[in-house]
Amino acid sequence: MNFAEILLNPIFFSCLVAVVIAQLIKIVIDYLKDRKLNTSLFFSTGGMPSGHTAVVTALATSVYIKQGVTALFAVVLVIAIMTIYDSLTIRKAVGHHTSILNAILKALKLHKKMAVKELAGHSLTQVIVGMLLGFIVAYLVSMI
């Protein structure tokens, strides 16, 4: 299997399209808020919609569309659920701890040298929009 075959595989392609659209939406939303084009958001985590959720939803949906309820679908579904759960809970807790750590570093006047990027996790709305995006992209790609 060559690179073009992998890239054009409907399951892989739906994941790729879902994450690209999710990241582009983040750039557009930020531009509408700040009136500045920040293309670095394409490679950032967090924000609306959840790119992680869009990808794993597109993956699970594509596998289901192509193969039905199989062992592969079960594995992909479990990974999708774990990823979505992580987006909603664990990353938010880590972000909270990072915020506290940065406050301590600031109090010690070390924040300019050692500041840690804060991960906010995702809100339920961001995850739901990511899921809808993943479903829609997988469905549309399956129609091609």
N, C-alpha and C positions, 0 to 999 in steps of 0.2 A: 504494500500500500504506500503510495507516494504522498507527498505533502498536499498536493491539490485534492486528492481523494479524501484525506483526513479533513481538510478545511471545508470541503463541500459535503461531508457526511451530514445528513439532516440533524442528527442529534447534536453533534459538535457545533454545527453552524447556528442552531437555535440558541445555544449557550453563548456563543460569541456575539451574536446580534443582541441578545438580551443585555449582556454586560455593557456593550458599546452604547446602546440606547440609554441605559440607566445612567452611565457616566456622563453622557451628553446632556441629559435632563438636568443633572446636578449643575453643570456649567451654565445652562440657560437660566435656571432658577437663581443662581448666584448673580448672574448678569442683570436679571430683572430687579434684584434687590439693590445691588451696588453700582450698577451702570459701568462696571469694569469687567473686561473679559479675562477670566482667570482659568486658563487652560490647564494649569497644574491640578485642578480638581479632577481631571480625567483619571488620574492615578491615585486619588485620595480615597480613604475609607470613610464611612459614616455619611449622613445626609440623606436627602430625599431624591429618589427612592433607594431602597436597600439593593445595592448591586449584588451582594452575596445571595440575597433571597431571590432576586430575579434569575440568577444563573442556576441555582439548584432547583428552582421551580421549573424553569425551562428544561433542565436535564430530566427531571422526573416525569414531566408531562410528555416530552419527546419519546422517552423510553416506553412509556405507557402507550402512546399512539402507535409506535412502531411494533411493539412486541406484546402488548397487553399485560396482564398480571402474571409476571414471571419471577423467577428468583432474582434476576438482575433488577427488575423494577422494585422488588422489596428492598434490596440493598441500597439502591439509589434513593428510595423514599426515606429510609432510615437516616441516611446521610443528610438529606434535605431537611428533615425534621430537626436533627442535631444542629445543623448550621443555623437554621432559623431561630431555634431556642437560644443558641449562643448569641446571635445578633440582638436578641431582646433582653437577655439577662446578664450573662457573664461579662460581655464587653462593657456593659453599662457599669457594672461593679468595678471593673478594672479602671475605667475612666474616672470614677469617683475617687478611688485610691490614688490615682495619678494626680488628680486635682489637689488632694491633700498634700501629697509629696511636693508638688510645685509650690504650694503655700509655705511649706516648711523651708524649702530652698530659698524662697523670696525673703522670708524672715531672717535667714542666715546670710543674705546677700550673695547667694551662690546661683540664683536663678538664671543669670545671663550666661553662665558657663555650663550649667548642668540641667536646664529645663527639659522636662520630659513631655513628649506629645501626648495630649489628652485625647483618649478615645471616648466618644460620648455614647457609643452603641446606637441602637435605632429605636425609634418610637414605634408603637403598634401601627400607626398610620403609614410610616415609611416601609415597614415590612409588608403590610397589606398591598400597598401600591407596587412594591417589588414583586409580590406574588402574582398580582394581576398582569403586570408586564411580562413575567415569565410564561404565564398561561397563554396570553395573547400571541406572543412571539412564537412559541412552540406550535401553536395551532396554525398560525399563518405560514410558518416554514413547512409544516407538514402538507400544506395545500399546494406547494410548489411542485 
